[in-house]
Amino acid sequence: MTEQDQEILANALARWEETTLNRVIQRFPERKPHFETASGIPVERLYLPACDAETYLERLGFPGQYPYTRGVQPTMYRGRFWTMRQYAGFGTAQETNRRFKYLLEQGQTGLSVAFDLPTQIGYDSDHPLARGEVGKVGVAISSLADMETLLDGIPLDKVSISMTINAPAAIMLAMVIGVAKKQGVPQEKLRGTVQNDILKEYIARGAYIFPPQHSMRLITDLFRYCGEHIPKWNTISISGYHIREAGSTAVQEVAFTLANGMAYVRAAQDAGLDIDAFARQLSFFFNAHNHFLEEVAKFRAARRLWARIMRERFGAKNPASWRLRFHTQTGGSTLTAQQPENNIVRVTVQALAAVLGGTQSLHTNSMDEALSLPTEKAAQIALRTQQILAYESGVADTVDPLAGAYFIERLTDEIERRAEEYIDRIEAMGGAVIAVESGYMQREIQEAAYRTQQRIETGEEIVVGVNRFTVDEEPTPEILRVDEAVQEAQIRRLQQVRAQRDPARVSAWLTRIEQAARDPNAALMPLFVGAVQDYVTLGEICGALREVFGEYQPAVMV
């Protein structure tokens, strides 16, 4: 590096410290007055590369400043660790509440709610189509009474809540608001995230209800409500996780996720919302797979690409609108039923990639998730994995520690370039909604998944314990099973709720919701908030919307 480059970087560093870093440290001091290795070697907050200053400032910059390649906060984990948010939910609300409290006692710092399939597609637990699925892959929530039980004893002004729910996301958030009111917590103090990402359901997962146009209306309606009433709530978690679980590559995960994000931004703008009023509440959700270095680079590339998209393509002016903040979950599809203890190692590698990539929140999968819902012991090991990374490994003591490594920077650039090529292709089609309706993204993912499976079957790609290094023993770990009696207990509870409420008020709310659904300019979220407090159920509200919106029927893939 020339003396001129050194001077340019030194001056830029001084400006960053004055304009960005010092303001943050005054409000949020770092965890320790100084950091050092186990040998007593000082660990600086930030290390700069031995490259020319112009390239560095354009492609990397400083953390907390555009283009955010090195992180969205100036101090990252030196200020505070990522949110340790273990995904949990099974059986009844009461059982899941017990698991939540157990995880909080073990040091978890945020809740993440998994819902059962009937809840995800807008059916109450007593609906005929819910038979056999109640409480199986998540918790059953049919009414505010269930949500009250789920969050009993959880201080909503102190604990952030993440909910993996999409088609009926607005209704679930309305129930959280209802519980908060009963706790005396103002809406504006609520912190959390609702996934609310319907496009990836059409692409990769299938838990949709309504056609795209009506689903996008519900999403932007929630954007507007939260912008006015719940400023600390993340209104959407634009999800690449499920795209990756369906078999996509890392490049496709970035490209399709950001393309979906662009579709949501446009939908909100078309609904009359100002980009700088809602974009700061957007968040993302990515997967972490086994190729450690590619995953680190993927997160950095996604952050830089989104910053450029928001500033250059959409013209957002507020730096908060440029920041890609994301939650990470380790790769469920990478876990094996064979030799399940090996999954602890896989999850550790994946979690480390997420931390070195600058995640804001992290879920570590349990070793038994290829076999069943996690047991308490397996969930504890998964949480301890995060805590060991945070408190013992030292990787959180400096910002973006792999920056400047030749391979990491090359991978970051290449993932960004290839992802942008995909995005340009999707934009030429007319955007993500059209790309989804035409089946383009689905076909790309299917082809990638097929190629991966071929490599595994031929032995070109090794999966330890599956196609190499196998053993004869059958796996015999403890398995969590949901009692079939859960469904009958949940139905009885729902019947009791219906018997105790005011039928006239329920009927009036459903009429108002159906009428508002027919008016494309009417706000639905305030009606959901009011209706659930009179114990109108999830299924009843979704039923009223189905009458107006209909149900989505996917195109036949050939």
Residue pairs with C-beta under 8 A, 6 or more apart in sequence:
1 9
1 50
1 51
1 52
1 53
2 52
4 53
5 52
5 53
6 53
8 53
8 54
8 57
9 48
9 53
9 56
9 57
12 53
12 57
12 62
13 46
13 48
13 62
16 62
16 64
16 65
16 74
20 62
20 64
20 65
20 74
21 64
21 74
21 75
24 64
24 73
24 74
24 75
24 79
25 74
25 75
25 79
28 75
28 79
28 80
29 79
30 45
30 75
30 78
30 79
31 77
31 78
31 79
31 80
32 78
34 42
35 42
35 43
35 78
35 397
35 398
36 42
36 43
37 43
37 394
38 394
43 394
43 397
43 398
44 398
45 75
45 78
45 398
45 399
46 62
46 63
46 70
46 398
46 399
46 400
47 398
47 401
47 403
47 404
48 56
48 404
49 56
49 60
49 403
49 404
50 404
51 404
59 67
59 69
59 304
59 409
59 413
60 67
60 69
60 70
60 403
60 409
61 67
61 68
61 69
61 70
62 70
62 74
63 70
63 71
63 72
63 73
63 74
63 75
63 76
63 399
63 400
64 71
64 72
64 73
64 74
64 75
65 74
65 319
66 307
66 311
66 319
66 322
67 303
67 304
67 307
67 308
67 322
68 303
68 304
68 307
68 322
68 323
68 324
69 300
69 303
69 304
69 400
69 403
69 412
70 300
70 358
70 399
70 400
70 403
71 303
71 358
71 399
71 400
72 303
72 323
72 324
72 325
72 358
72 360
73 79
74 399
75 399
76 358
76 396
76 399
76 400
77 355
77 390
77 396
77 397
77 399
78 396
78 397
78 398
78 399
81 109
81 390
81 396
82 355
82 359
82 360
82 361
82 362
82 386
82 390
83 109
83 110
83 160
83 327
83 360
83 361
83 362
84 107
84 108
84 109
84 110
84 362
84 383
84 386
84 387
84 390
85 108
85 109
85 110
85 111
85 112
85 160
85 162
85 327
85 361
85 362
85 363
86 103
86 108
86 112
86 363
86 364
86 379
86 382
86 383
87 112
87 113
87 114
87 164
87 329
87 363
88 96
88 99
88 100
88 103
88 111
88 112
88 113
88 114
88 374
88 379
89 96
89 99
89 113
89 114
89 115
89 116
89 138
89 139
90 96
90 99
90 114
90 135
90 136
90 137
90 138
90 139
90 373
90 480
90 482
91 135
91 139
91 140
91 482
91 483
91 486
92 135
92 139
92 140
92 149
92 486
92 489
92 490
92 493
93 139
93 140
93 141
93 146
93 147
93 149
93 150
94 149
95 135
95 139
95 486
96 113
96 139
96 150
97 149
97 150
97 151
97 152
97 153
97 154
99 376
99 379
100 111
100 150
100 154
101 153
101 154
102 376
103 111
103 379
103 383
104 111
104 154
104 159
106 380
106 383
107 383
107 387
108 383
110 159
110 160
110 161
110 162
110 192
110 361
111 154
111 159
111 160
111 161
111 162
112 162
112 163
112 164
112 363
113 138
113 139
113 150
113 161
113 162
113 163
113 164
113 165
114 137
114 138
114 139
114 164
115 138
115 139
115 140
115 141
115 163
115 164
115 165
115 172
116 133
116 134
116 135
116 136
116 137
116 138
116 139
116 140
117 130
117 133
117 136
117 137
117 138
117 207
118 124
118 125
118 127
118 129
118 130
118 133
118 134
118 140
119 138
119 139
119 140
119 141
119 142
119 165
119 168
119 538
120 138
120 165
120 166
120 167
120 168
120 207
121 167
121 168
121 207
121 208
121 209
122 167
122 168
122 171
122 209
122 538
122 539
122 541
122 542
122 543
122 545
122 546
123 129
123 130
123 538
123 539
123 542
124 130
124 142
124 143
124 494
124 537
124 538
124 539
124 540
125 134
125 140
125 142
125 487
125 490
125 491
125 494
126 142
126 491
126 494
126 495
127 539
130 487
131 487
132 487
134 140
134 486
134 487
134 490
134 491
135 482
135 486
135 487
135 490
136 482
137 373
138 164
139 146
139 150
140 146
140 486
140 490
141 147
141 150
141 172
141 175
141 538
142 490
142 494
142 497
142 537
142 538
142 539
143 175
143 494
143 497
143 532
143 535
143 536
143 537
143 538
144 175
144 178
144 179
144 532
144 533
144 535
145 493
145 497
145 535
146 493
147 172
147 175
147 176
147 178
147 179
148 178
148 179
148 182
151 161
151 176
151 179
154 161
155 183
155 185
156 176
156 179
156 180
156 183
156 185
156 189
156 190
157 180
157 183
157 185
157 189
157 190
160 191
160 192
160 193
161 176
161 190
161 191
161 192
161 193
162 192
162 193
162 194
162 195
162 237
162 327
162 361
163 169
163 172
163 173
163 176
163 192
163 193
163 194
163 195
164 195
165 172
165 194
165 195
165 196
166 195
166 196
166 197
166 198
166 200
166 201
166 207
166 208
167 198
167 201
167 207
167 208
167 209
167 210
167 215
167 542
168 209
168 538
168 541
168 542
169 194
169 195
169 196
169 218
169 219
169 222
170 194
170 196
170 218
170 221
170 222
170 225
170 524
170 525
170 528
171 528
171 532
171 538
171 541
171 542
172 194
172 538
173 194
173 222
173 226
173 233
174 525
174 528
174 529
174 531
174 532
175 532
176 190
176 192
177 187
177 190
177 230
177 529
178 529
178 532
178 533
180 186
180 187
180 189
180 190
181 533
187 229
187 230
188 229
188 230
188 231
188 232
189 232
190 230
190 232
190 233
191 232
191 233
192 233
192 234
193 233
193 234
193 237
193 283
193 327
194 222
194 233
194 234
194 235
194 236
194 237
195 236
195 237
195 239
195 285
196 219
196 222
196 235
196 236
196 237
197 236
197 237
197 238
197 239
197 260
197 285
198 208
198 212
198 215
198 216
198 219
199 212
199 260
199 263
199 264
199 432
199 433
199 436
200 238
200 239
200 240
200 242
200 243
200 256
200 257
200 260
201 207
201 208
201 242
202 208
202 212
202 436
202 437
202 552
202 554
203 242
203 243
203 246
203 256
203 260
203 436
203 441
203 442
203 445
204 242
204 243
204 245
204 246
204 248
204 442
204 445
205 242
205 246
208 215
208 552
209 215
209 542
209 545
209 546
209 549
209 551
209 552
210 218
210 545
210 546
210 549
210 550
210 551
210 552
211 549
211 550
211 551
211 552
212 433
212 436
212 437
212 552
214 545
214 548
214 549
214 550
215 552
216 263
216 264
216 267
216 433
217 271
217 520
217 524
218 524
219 236
219 264
219 267
220 264
220 267
220 268
220 270
220 271
220 273
221 271
221 523
221 524
221 525
222 235
222 236
222 525
223 235
223 236
223 268
223 271
223 273
223 278
223 281
224 271
224 273
224 278
224 523
224 525
225 523
225 525
225 526
226 233
226 235
226 281
227 235
227 273
227 277
227 278
227 281
231 281
233 281
234 281
234 282
234 283
234 325
235 278
235 281
235 282
236 264
236 281
236 282
236 283
237 283
237 284
237 285
237 327
238 257
238 258
238 260
238 261
238 264
238 282
238 283
238 284
238 285
239 257
239 284
239 285
240 248
240 253
240 254
240 256
240 257
240 284
240 285
240 286
240 287
241 285
241 286
241 287
241 329
243 252
243 253
243 256
243 257
243 287
243 441
243 445
244 250
244 253
244 286
244 287
244 289
244 331
244 333
245 287
245 331
245 332
245 333
246 445
246 449
247 333
247 445
247 446
247 448
247 449
247 450
247 452
247 453
248 256
248 444
248 445
248 448
248 449
249 448
250 289
250 291
250 294
250 295
250 298
250 415
251 415
251 418
251 419
251 422
252 422
252 444
252 445
252 448
253 286
253 287
253 298
254 298
254 301
254 302
254 305
254 415
254 416
254 419
255 418
255 419
255 420
255 421
255 422
255 423
255 426
256 422
256 426
256 432
256 441
256 444
256 445
257 284
257 286
257 302
258 302
258 305
258 306
258 309
258 419
258 423
259 422
259 423
259 426
259 427
259 431
259 432
259 435
259 441
260 432
261 282
261 284
261 306
261 309
262 309
262 313
262 314
262 423
262 427
262 431
262 432
263 431
263 432
263 433
264 282
265 275
265 279
265 282
265 310
265 314
266 431
268 275
268 278
269 275
269 314
275 310
275 314
275 315
275 316
275 321
276 316
276 317
276 318
276 320
276 321
279 310
279 314
279 316
279 318
279 320
279 321
280 318
280 320
280 321
280 323
283 325
283 326
283 327
283 360
284 302
284 306
284 324
284 325
284 326
284 327
285 326
285 327
285 328
285 329
286 298
286 299
286 302
286 326
286 327
286 328
286 329
286 354
286 359
287 328
287 329
287 330
287 331
288 295
288 328
288 329
288 330
288 331
288 350
288 351
288 353
288 354
288 357
289 295
289 331
289 334
289 350
290 331
290 334
290 346
290 349
290 350
292 349
292 350
292 352
292 353
293 353
293 407
293 408
293 411
294 411
294 415
295 350
295 353
295 354
295 357
296 353
296 356
296 357
296 402
296 408
296 411
297 357
297 408
297 411
297 412
297 414
297 415
298 357
298 415
299 326
299 328
299 353
299 354
299 357
299 358
299 359
300 357
300 358
300 400
300 408
300 412
301 411
301 412
301 413
301 415
301 416
301 419
302 324
302 326
302 419
303 323
303 324
303 358
304 412
304 416
305 416
305 419
305 420
306 322
306 324
307 322
307 323
307 324
309 423
310 316
310 321
310 322
311 322
316 322
325 360
326 359
326 360
326 361
327 359
327 360
327 361
327 362
327 363
328 351
328 354
328 357
328 359
328 361
328 362
328 363
329 362
329 363
329 365
330 346
330 347
330 350
330 351
330 354
330 363
330 364
330 365
331 346
331 350
331 365
332 365
332 369
332 370
334 346
334 350
335 343
335 346
335 347
335 365
335 367
335 369
335 370
336 342
336 343
336 370
336 463
336 465
336 466
337 370
337 371
337 475
338 465
338 466
338 470
338 471
338 475
339 464
339 465
339 471
339 475
340 367
340 368
340 370
340 371
340 475
340 477
341 367
342 464
342 465
343 365
343 366
343 367
343 368
343 369
343 370
344 367
344 381
344 385
347 364
347 365
347 367
347 382
347 385
348 385
348 389
350 364
351 362
351 364
351 385
351 386
351 389
352 389
352 393
352 395
354 362
355 362
355 389
355 390
355 395
355 396
356 395
356 400
356 401
356 402
358 400
362 386
364 382
364 383
364 385
364 386
365 382
366 374
366 375
366 378
366 379
366 381
366 382
367 378
367 381
367 382
367 477
368 374
368 375
368 378
368 477
368 478
368 479
368 480
369 378
371 475
371 477
371 479
372 479
372 480
372 481
373 480
373 482
374 382
374 480
375 477
375 478
375 479
375 480
377 478
378 477
389 395
389 396
390 396
395 401
402 408
403 409
426 432
426 435
426 440
426 441
429 435
429 438
429 440
432 441
435 441
436 442
437 555
438 555
439 555
439 557
442 557
443 557
446 557
452 461
454 460
455 461
456 463
456 466
456 467
457 467
459 467
459 468
462 468
465 471
494 537
497 535
497 537
498 535
498 537
500 535
501 534
501 535
502 534
505 534
506 531
506 534
506 535
506 536
506 540
509 527
509 530
509 531
509 534
509 536
510 531
510 536
510 540
510 541
510 543
510 544
512 527
513 524
513 527
513 528
513 531
513 541
513 544
513 545
514 544
514 545
514 547
514 548
515 522
516 522
516 523
516 524
516 527
517 524
517 544
517 545
517 547
517 548
517 549
518 548
528 541
531 541
532 541
